[in-house]
Amino acid sequence: MANVKRANTSGITKSGVAIPDVPDVPTIGSATAGLGSVSVAFTPATTGGTVSLFTATSNPGSITATSATSPITVSGLAAETSYSFTVRGANSTGTGPYSPASNSASPLEVSGAYDALATVTVGATAVANIEFAGIPNTYKHLQFRCLSLKSANPGTNIRINGDATAGNYPQHILYGTGTAAQAYADTVNYTGFVWGINDAGSTTAPVVSIIDILDYTSTTKLKTIRALGGADTNGDGQIWLGSGMNKVITAPITSITFNGGGANFNQYTQFTLYGVR
């Protein structure tokens, strides 16, 4: 604040301190839902007084949160409830006006429930790959529930963020039938985590699997995978348990590709992606 001098009617000047303006209204941005919270973006006004703290207020509920910068994360919100938000700034002089309301956003449930995000079902034309792209980063883990029908029996590769580099997917497999069992590890050969070892070699003998990908949004952890599956290959039952990882990717997972390992996925194959809260 500047030191100012003012003249009175007698021509005598006095020193004083300028009083800053209150903040002008900020420009509201997007409200983005998170787990039990919403992140509210905004742009400070370029006019008016300098802001020391911004406050976002929810409607309904008048739940508030503060921050010196954008965005503001408002927590303690009811899951699956639609909220909009207004933002205003304050400084030592006073509090400025609220912005217009943001778009509506509904916080996600914090519990360990599952949300179905996408399903791919193969039609009459067989395909070599099944891809899930644009995976949101609002969950803790991912889970796939798969029914796979293939015309031949190589294992199916899971590739993370498009990485198909041989040796980037070390893994351990326990595998057995009603008469034999195997256990092995591999760190060299595969271009993706292999699940569904000895996939059913018939369109009438599906492989059924549950595949978990843990902490997929982490920016520091390598991405780990576990899979449990089984099949009845027309009388020769199979079951396997596998764990593996991508040893180079620490970025959040945004896409997953299932590659048939040299065989196509046939009609009625169905993969569903779930987000685990």
Beta strands, then each sheet from edge to edge (+ up, - down):
strand 1: 3-7
strand 2: 13-17
strand 3: 27-33
strand 4: 37-43
strand 5: 53-59
strand 6: 64-67
strand 7: 72-75
strand 8: 84-90
strand 9: 114-121
strand 10: 129-132
strand 11: 141-148
strand 12: 156-160
strand 13: 171-177
strand 14: 181-186
strand 15: 193-195
strand 16: 207-214
strand 17: 223-233
strand 18: 236-246
strand 19: 256-259
strand 20: 270-276
sheet 1: 1+ 2-
sheet 2: 3+ 4- 7+
sheet 3: 6+ 5- 8+
sheet 4: 9+ 20- 11+ 16- 17+ 18- 13+ 14-
sheet 5: 10+ 19- 12+ 15-
end
